[in-house]
């Protein structure tokens, strides 16, 4: 059997993955708070876990894997957004969940086995809070219930921080009813305009952290295999989950392995609305960046490294995927992925290494192996390829560009580099980048995403170029 090794945030080590039960491998990913469109950074943990789930399906079988990703549908950001729009909270969350499904489907992410909504697990949250209070780990104060951080000696182990250091570095105002500045809210009161549920502490709503603890336990048990999310969730969200879950149910160990992906940048800078480089997955899709291209770019960087989204990477990814789809057109996939691809993924989800192996397969002309292996990463799937059928390469365009590529290759082979450069520059002026491949052939990609309404114009430009070059 394939040996999978994963870097466990909790131990800071790459470890051999040994599931608690090989017939029921269980994993949980913190999902979105549903008040607006998912931005590109939100998509990264989804794609990381999507590849992980595909690998686990390959190794253990699809029926032996249980994947849970939640929706937080009760939270102050949701309340504020609904009030600003003059809409009901339920209406807003339903619409946003629909958007989320559309966008994650578009980048090829498999739907989880369970997608619990926080509002469906209020009873489980109340029960867990009551347990924490009974065991001396939580206390009520002014309509709130708070977790007593000092009651859990291992608090800070996941994030590698001490409680005293956290307090020393804090720059936030501490509520006067807290016994300790680091204590966090499990339950808080609701007013007449805020969603609320009856509880032993009055009408109120849960704090954010208790949601995932209650939902993961209900669906995966006291101890399960893998928990993950973006590195921004490591503290305080995941640290607090560990504390409240282990205290409420000390017979369990909560999550054995913790996976955290690094953050996303855009053109070398942190994505930020103030910098004007903030965009959602839907923004990219509406700019005619195909979902498969988004997926390829995101997977080209190892999940534990910062991922830098650039327009150049998107263009290069589109060109690569076009070539691969052309190579595999009409091909039946091999019986399984290439060993090099599986080895890369089994080594701490090295998607960049797996994509390098795909390039090797393409270079060898192994269309069947490329197709089976790419599909292991959620690429070259039939349902992901409509973009390649619809946009630039209609037959007449394809034939003319192929002729241009042939001419350019012949000029280079004849060492007529000045003419070759002139032809290359002429093609660049109409939006086509000519590319010299390692095997001596000539390829191309589009400098800007191609718009279908440019077909007639481009066809005319290419015809003029061929005429000028004597074809």
C-alpha positions as CSV (number, residue, x, y, z in Angstrom):
1,X,0.0,0.0,0.0
2,X,1.1,3.6,-0.7
3,X,2.7,5.2,2.3
4,X,1.4,8.8,2.9
5,X,3.4,11.2,4.8
6,X,1.9,14.5,6.0
7,X,3.4,17.4,8.0
8,X,1.5,17.6,11.2
9,X,1.3,21.2,12.5
10,X,0.8,19.8,16.0
11,X,4.1,18.0,16.1
12,X,6.0,20.2,13.5
13,X,7.1,16.9,11.8
14,X,6.4,15.1,8.6
15,X,4.8,11.8,9.8
16,X,3.7,8.5,8.3
17,X,-0.1,8.7,8.1
18,X,-1.7,5.8,9.9
19,X,-5.5,6.1,9.9
20,X,-7.4,5.2,13.1
21,X,-9.6,2.9,10.9
22,X,-8.5,2.2,7.4
23,X,-12.1,1.4,6.5
24,X,-13.3,4.8,7.7
25,X,-10.7,7.5,7.2
26,X,-12.1,10.8,8.6
27,X,-11.2,14.4,7.9
28,X,-12.6,17.8,8.6
29,X,-12.0,21.1,6.9
30,X,-13.1,24.4,8.3
31,X,-15.5,25.9,5.7
32,X,-16.7,29.4,4.9
33,X,-18.7,32.0,6.8
34,X,-21.4,32.5,4.3
35,X,-22.0,36.3,3.9
36,X,-20.3,37.0,0.6
37,X,-18.5,35.5,-2.4
38,X,-15.4,33.3,-1.7
39,X,-12.2,35.1,-2.4
40,X,-9.2,33.4,-4.0
41,X,-7.6,32.7,-0.7
42,X,-10.7,30.8,0.5
43,X,-10.2,28.4,-2.4
44,X,-6.7,27.3,-1.4
45,X,-7.6,25.0,1.5
46,X,-10.5,23.6,-0.5
47,X,-8.1,22.6,-3.3
48,X,-5.5,21.2,-0.8
49,X,-8.1,19.0,0.8
50,X,-9.6,18.1,-2.5
51,X,-6.3,16.6,-3.6
52,X,-5.9,15.0,-0.2
53,X,-9.4,13.4,-0.6
54,X,-8.6,12.2,-4.1
55,X,-5.3,10.6,-2.8
56,X,-7.2,8.9,0.1
57,X,-9.8,7.6,-2.3
58,X,-7.0,6.1,-4.4
59,X,-5.3,4.5,-1.5
60,X,-8.2,3.4,0.7
61,X,-11.2,3.5,-1.6
62,X,-13.9,6.2,-2.0
63,X,-16.3,4.4,0.3
64,X,-13.7,4.3,3.1
65,X,-13.3,8.1,3.4
66,X,-15.6,10.5,5.2
67,X,-14.9,14.2,4.3
68,X,-16.7,17.0,6.3
69,X,-16.6,20.7,5.5
70,X,-18.9,23.0,7.4
71,X,-20.8,26.2,6.7
72,X,-20.8,28.9,9.4
73,X,-24.3,30.4,8.9
74,X,-24.6,32.2,12.2
75,X,-22.0,35.0,12.8
76,X,-21.9,38.7,13.4
77,X,-20.6,39.4,9.9
78,X,-23.6,37.7,8.5
79,X,-25.9,39.7,10.7
80,X,-24.2,43.0,9.6
81,X,-24.3,42.1,5.9
82,X,-28.0,41.2,6.0
83,X,-28.9,44.4,7.8
84,X,-26.9,46.5,5.4
85,X,-28.7,44.8,2.4
86,X,-32.1,44.9,4.1
87,X,-32.4,41.1,3.6
88,X,-33.2,38.2,5.9
89,X,-30.3,36.3,7.3
90,X,-31.7,33.0,5.9
91,X,-32.1,34.5,2.5
92,X,-28.5,35.8,2.5
93,X,-26.9,32.6,3.7
94,X,-28.9,30.4,1.3
95,X,-27.8,32.6,-1.7
96,X,-24.2,32.6,-0.5
97,X,-24.1,28.8,-0.1
98,X,-25.4,28.5,-3.6
99,X,-22.6,30.9,-4.9
100,X,-20.0,28.9,-2.9
101,X,-21.1,25.6,-4.5
102,X,-21.0,27.2,-8.0
103,X,-17.5,28.6,-7.5
104,X,-16.0,25.5,-5.9
105,X,-17.6,23.3,-8.5
106,X,-16.1,25.5,-11.2
107,X,-12.5,24.9,-9.9
108,X,-13.2,21.1,-9.8
109,X,-13.5,20.6,-6.1
110,X,-15.4,17.4,-5.1
111,X,-18.4,18.0,-2.8
112,X,-17.7,16.7,0.7
113,X,-19.7,13.8,2.1
114,X,-21.2,16.1,4.7
115,X,-21.7,19.9,4.7
116,X,-23.2,20.7,8.1
117,X,-24.6,24.1,8.8
118,X,-23.9,25.5,12.2
119,X,-27.6,26.4,12.8
120,X,-28.5,22.7,12.5
121,X,-26.2,21.8,15.4
122,X,-27.2,24.3,18.1
123,X,-28.4,21.5,20.5
124,X,-25.0,19.8,20.2
125,X,-23.2,23.0,21.0
126,X,-25.4,23.7,24.0
127,X,-24.7,20.1,25.2
128,X,-21.0,20.5,24.8
129,X,-21.0,23.9,26.7
130,X,-22.9,22.3,29.5
131,X,-20.3,19.5,29.8
132,X,-17.5,22.1,29.9
133,X,-19.3,24.0,32.7
134,X,-19.9,20.8,34.7
135,X,-16.2,19.8,34.4
136,X,-15.0,23.2,35.5
137,X,-13.7,24.4,32.1
138,X,-16.3,27.1,31.5
139,X,-18.2,29.7,33.4
140,X,-21.2,32.0,32.9
141,X,-20.9,35.8,33.2
142,X,-23.3,38.5,32.2
143,X,-25.3,36.3,29.8
144,X,-22.1,34.9,28.3
145,X,-20.4,31.6,28.7
146,X,-16.6,31.6,28.5
147,X,-14.0,28.9,28.3
148,X,-11.4,29.0,31.1
149,X,-8.1,28.8,29.2
150,X,-6.1,28.2,32.3
151,X,-8.0,25.1,33.0
152,X,-6.4,23.4,30.0
153,X,-2.6,23.1,30.6
154,X,-1.9,22.2,26.9
155,X,-3.5,25.4,25.6
156,X,-1.0,26.9,23.0
157,X,0.5,23.5,22.0
158,X,-0.9,23.6,18.5
159,X,0.2,27.2,17.7
160,X,3.4,26.9,19.7
161,X,2.5,29.8,22.0
162,X,2.3,30.2,25.8
163,X,-0.7,31.8,27.4
164,X,1.4,34.4,29.1
165,X,3.2,35.4,25.9
166,X,-0.2,35.7,24.2
167,X,-1.5,38.0,26.9
168,X,1.8,40.1,26.8
169,X,1.4,40.5,23.0
170,X,-2.3,41.3,23.0
171,X,-3.5,44.7,21.9
172,X,-7.2,44.3,22.3
173,X,-9.6,45.6,25.0
174,X,-10.5,42.8,27.4
175,X,-14.2,42.4,28.4
176,X,-14.5,43.1,32.2
177,X,-16.5,39.9,32.8
178,X,-13.6,37.7,31.7
179,X,-11.6,36.0,34.4
180,X,-8.5,35.9,32.1
181,X,-7.8,38.0,29.0
182,X,-7.4,34.8,26.9
183,X,-10.7,33.2,27.9
184,X,-13.0,33.0,24.8
185,X,-16.7,33.0,24.2
186,X,-18.7,29.8,23.9
187,X,-22.2,31.5,24.1
188,X,-23.3,35.1,23.9
189,X,-26.6,36.8,24.4
190,X,-28.8,37.9,21.4
191,X,-31.0,41.0,21.3
192,X,-34.4,41.1,19.5
193,X,-32.8,41.9,16.1
194,X,-30.2,39.1,16.3
195,X,-30.6,35.4,15.7
196,X,-30.9,33.5,18.9
197,X,-31.9,30.2,20.5
198,X,-33.1,29.3,24.0
199,X,-30.4,28.0,26.3
200,X,-29.8,27.5,30.1
201,X,-28.1,30.9,30.0
202,X,-30.9,32.7,28.2
203,X,-31.6,33.5,24.6
204,X,-28.4,33.7,22.6
205,X,-26.1,32.3,20.0
206,X,-22.9,30.3,19.9
207,X,-19.4,31.6,19.7
208,X,-17.5,30.8,16.5
209,X,-15.1,28.2,17.9
210,X,-17.7,25.9,19.5
211,X,-19.4,25.3,16.1
212,X,-16.7,23.1,14.6
213,X,-16.1,21.2,17.8
214,X,-19.7,20.2,18.0
215,X,-20.2,19.4,14.3
216,X,-17.0,17.4,13.9
217,X,-17.8,15.3,16.9
218,X,-21.4,14.7,15.7
219,X,-20.2,13.5,12.3
220,X,-16.7,12.1,12.9
221,X,-16.5,11.1,16.6
222,X,-14.3,12.1,19.6
223,X,-11.2,11.4,17.7
224,X,-10.7,11.5,13.9
225,X,-7.8,11.5,11.5
226,X,-7.2,14.9,9.9
227,X,-8.3,18.5,10.6
228,X,-7.2,21.5,8.5
229,X,-7.6,24.9,7.1
230,X,-5.6,28.0,6.3
231,X,-2.7,29.0,8.6
232,X,-4.7,32.0,9.7
233,X,-7.0,29.6,11.5
234,X,-4.3,27.9,13.5
235,X,-4.7,30.5,16.2
236,X,-7.1,31.2,17.8
237,X,-9.7,29.1,16.0
238,X,-8.1,25.7,15.9
239,X,-6.3,26.2,19.2
240,X,-9.6,26.9,20.8
241,X,-11.2,23.9,19.1
242,X,-8.6,21.6,20.6
243,X,-9.1,23.0,24.1
244,X,-12.8,22.8,24.2
245,X,-13.1,19.4,22.5
246,X,-10.4,17.7,24.6
247,X,-11.8,19.1,27.8
248,X,-15.4,18.2,27.0
249,X,-14.5,14.7,25.8
250,X,-11.1,13.8,27.4
251,X,-11.7,10.2,26.3
252,X,-10.9,11.4,22.8
253,X,-7.9,13.1,21.2
254,X,-9.9,15.3,18.7
255,X,-7.7,15.4,15.5
256,X,-4.6,13.3,15.2
257,X,-3.1,15.3,12.3
258,X,-3.4,19.0,11.6
259,X,-2.8,20.4,8.1
260,X,-2.4,24.2,7.5
261,X,-1.9,25.8,4.1
262,X,0.1,29.0,3.8
263,X,-1.5,32.3,2.7
264,X,-2.1,33.6,-0.8
265,X,-0.5,36.7,-2.5
266,X,-1.3,38.5,-5.7
267,X,1.6,39.7,-7.9
268,X,3.9,39.4,-4.9
269,X,1.8,41.3,-2.4
270,X,-0.7,40.3,0.2
271,X,-4.2,40.3,-1.2
272,X,-6.0,43.4,0.1
273,X,-8.9,45.6,-0.8
274,X,-6.8,48.7,0.0
275,X,-4.2,47.6,-2.5
276,X,-6.8,47.0,-5.2
277,X,-5.7,43.4,-5.7
278,X,-8.5,41.7,-3.9
279,X,-10.7,39.5,-6.0
280,X,-13.1,36.6,-5.7
281,X,-13.1,33.3,-7.5
282,X,-16.2,34.6,-9.4
283,X,-14.2,37.7,-10.4
284,X,-11.7,35.5,-12.2
285,X,-14.3,33.3,-13.8
286,X,-16.1,36.3,-15.1
287,X,-12.7,37.6,-16.5
288,X,-12.7,34.4,-18.6
289,X,-10.1,32.7,-16.5
290,X,-11.2,29.0,-16.6
291,X,-11.8,27.1,-13.4
292,X,-9.3,24.5,-14.5
293,X,-6.6,27.2,-15.0
294,X,-7.3,28.5,-11.5
295,X,-6.9,25.0,-10.2
296,X,-3.6,24.4,-12.0
297,X,-2.1,27.6,-10.8
298,X,-3.1,27.0,-7.2
299,X,-1.7,23.5,-7.2
300,X,1.6,24.5,-8.8
301,X,2.8,25.7,-5.4
302,X,3.2,23.4,-2.4
303,X,0.5,24.0,0.1
304,X,3.0,24.8,2.9
305,X,4.5,27.7,0.9
306,X,3.0,31.1,0.2
307,X,1.1,31.0,-3.1
308,X,1.6,34.0,-5.5
309,X,-1.2,34.4,-8.0
310,X,0.0,36.2,-11.2
311,X,-1.6,36.9,-14.5
312,X,1.5,35.4,-16.1
313,X,1.1,32.1,-14.3
314,X,-2.6,32.0,-15.4
315,X,-1.6,32.5,-19.0
316,X,1.1,29.9,-18.8
317,X,-1.3,27.4,-17.2
318,X,-3.8,27.9,-19.9
319,X,-1.2,27.2,-22.6
320,X,-0.1,24.1,-20.8
321,X,-3.6,22.8,-20.4
322,X,-4.4,23.4,-24.0
323,X,-1.4,21.4,-25.1
324,X,-2.3,18.6,-22.7
325,X,-5.9,18.5,-23.8
326,X,-4.7,18.5,-27.5
327,X,-2.3,15.6,-26.7
328,X,-5.0,13.5,-24.9
329,X,-7.9,14.3,-27.2
330,X,-9.6,11.0,-28.1
331,X,-7.3,9.0,-25.7
332,X,-8.5,6.5,-23.2
333,X,-6.8,7.0,-19.8
334,X,-4.3,4.4,-18.5
335,X,-5.5,2.0,-15.9
336,X,-4.1,4.2,-13.1
337,X,-1.9,7.3,-12.4
338,X,1.8,7.1,-13.0
339,X,3.8,6.0,-9.9
340,X,5.8,9.3,-9.9
341,X,2.6,11.3,-9.5
342,X,1.3,9.2,-6.6
343,X,4.8,9.3,-5.0
344,X,4.8,13.1,-5.1
345,X,1.3,13.4,-3.7
346,X,2.1,10.8,-1.0
347,X,5.0,13.0,0.1
348,X,3.1,15.7,2.0
349,X,0.8,16.5,-1.0
350,X,3.6,17.7,-3.2
351,X,1.3,18.9,-6.0
352,X,4.1,20.9,-7.6
353,X,6.1,17.7,-7.9
354,X,3.1,15.9,-9.3
355,X,2.7,18.6,-12.0
356,X,6.4,18.3,-12.8
357,X,5.7,14.5,-13.4
358,X,2.8,15.4,-15.6
359,X,5.1,17.5,-17.8
360,X,7.5,14.5,-18.0
361,X,4.6,12.3,-19.2
362,X,3.6,14.9,-21.8
363,X,7.2,15.2,-23.0
364,X,7.3,11.5,-23.5
365,X,4.1,11.6,-25.5
366,X,2.4,9.2,-23.0
367,X,-1.1,10.5,-23.6
368,X,-2.9,7.7,-21.7
369,X,-0.6,8.1,-18.7
370,X,-0.9,11.8,-18.7
371,X,-4.7,11.7,-18.8
372,X,-5.0,9.2,-15.9
373,X,-2.4,11.1,-13.8
374,X,-3.8,14.5,-14.5
375,X,-7.2,13.3,-13.4
376,X,-5.7,12.3,-10.1
377,X,-5.2,16.0,-9.5
378,X,-8.6,17.0,-10.8
379,X,-7.2,18.1,-14.2
380,X,-8.2,17.2,-17.7
381,X,-11.5,15.9,-16.5
382,X,-14.3,15.9,-19.2
383,X,-16.5,18.2,-17.2
384,X,-13.7,20.7,-16.7
385,X,-12.9,21.2,-20.4
386,X,-15.7,23.2,-21.9
387,X,-13.5,26.3,-21.8
388,X,-11.1,24.7,-24.2
389,X,-13.9,23.8,-26.6
390,X,-15.6,27.2,-26.6
391,X,-12.8,29.7,-26.8
392,X,-10.0,30.4,-29.1
393,X,-9.2,27.4,-31.1
394,X,-11.8,27.0,-33.8
395,X,-10.5,24.9,-36.7
396,X,-9.5,27.7,-39.0
397,X,-7.7,29.6,-36.2
398,X,-5.9,26.4,-35.1
399,X,-4.7,25.7,-38.7
400,X,-3.4,29.2,-39.2
401,X,-1.5,29.3,-35.9
402,X,0.0,25.9,-36.6
403,X,1.3,27.2,-39.9
404,X,2.8,30.2,-38.2
405,X,4.5,27.9,-35.6
406,X,5.8,25.8,-38.5
407,X,7.3,28.8,-40.3
408,X,8.8,30.1,-37.1
409,X,10.4,26.8,-36.3
410,X,11.9,26.5,-39.9
411,X,13.3,30.0,-39.6
412,X,15.0,29.2,-36.3
413,X,16.3,25.9,-37.6
414,X,17.8,27.7,-40.6
415,X,19.4,30.2,-38.2
416,X,17.5,33.1,-39.7
417,X,17.1,34.5,-36.3
418,X,16.4,38.1,-37.3
419,X,13.4,37.0,-39.4
420,X,12.3,34.6,-36.7
421,X,12.3,37.4,-34.2
422,X,10.3,39.6,-36.5
423,X,7.7,37.0,-36.9
424,X,7.6,36.4,-33.2
425,X,7.2,40.1,-32.5
426,X,4.4,40.3,-35.1
427,X,2.5,37.5,-33.4
428,X,3.0,39.1,-30.0
429,X,1.4,42.3,-31.4
430,X,-1.8,40.3,-32.1
431,X,-1.8,38.6,-28.7
432,X,0.1,35.3,-29.5
433,X,3.3,34.3,-27.8
434,X,5.4,31.8,-29.8
435,X,7.2,29.3,-27.6
436,X,10.3,27.2,-28.3
437,X,9.7,23.7,-26.8
438,X,12.5,21.6,-25.4
439,X,12.1,19.0,-28.2
440,X,12.7,21.6,-30.9
441,X,9.1,22.0,-31.8
442,X,7.2,25.3,-31.7
443,X,4.2,26.0,-29.5
444,X,2.2,29.1,-28.5
445,X,0.0,30.6,-25.9
446,X,-2.3,33.6,-25.7
447,X,-0.8,36.7,-24.1
448,X,-4.2,37.7,-22.8
449,X,-7.3,35.5,-22.2
450,X,-8.9,35.1,-25.6
451,X,-12.4,36.5,-26.1
452,X,-14.6,34.7,-28.5
453,X,-15.6,37.9,-30.3
454,X,-12.0,38.2,-31.5
455,X,-12.2,35.2,-33.7
456,X,-13.0,37.0,-37.0
457,X,-10.4,39.7,-36.3
458,X,-7.6,37.2,-35.4
459,X,-8.4,35.1,-38.4
460,X,-7.9,38.1,-40.6
461,X,-4.7,39.1,-38.9
462,X,-3.3,35.6,-39.2
463,X,-4.3,35.4,-42.9
464,X,-2.4,38.7,-43.5
465,X,0.7,37.4,-41.7
466,X,0.7,34.2,-43.7
467,X,0.4,36.1,-46.9
468,X,3.3,38.4,-46.0
469,X,5.4,35.5,-45.2
470,X,4.8,33.8,-48.6
471,X,2.2,31.2,-47.5
